Amino acid sequence: MQDEWKQMHGRGMDNASREFKLHCVMHNIRKIVKVYFNSPSYHETVHQKEQLYKDTG
């Protein structure tokens, strides 16, 4: 997924700086989430939970 982020919406250096930092934080969070959901430990945990809840349902 691409943001298509082309310009700042805030006026002034302070607002533009805040907006850029927020954009960077969100970009890094997306990267972390992507790595986490593709990790073997995540898939193992989900599989264990499915087995646990399958027996109770």
WOLINRA-V799196 format. One record per pair of residues at least 6 apart in sequence whose C-alpha atoms are under 7 Angstrom apart, sorted by the first residue. I is the first residue (numbers start at 1). J is the second residue. Records with the same first field share a line. If there is no record, write none. Layout:
# WOLINRA-V799196
I = J ; J
This chain:
# WOLINRA-V799196
8 = 16
10 = 16
36 = 42
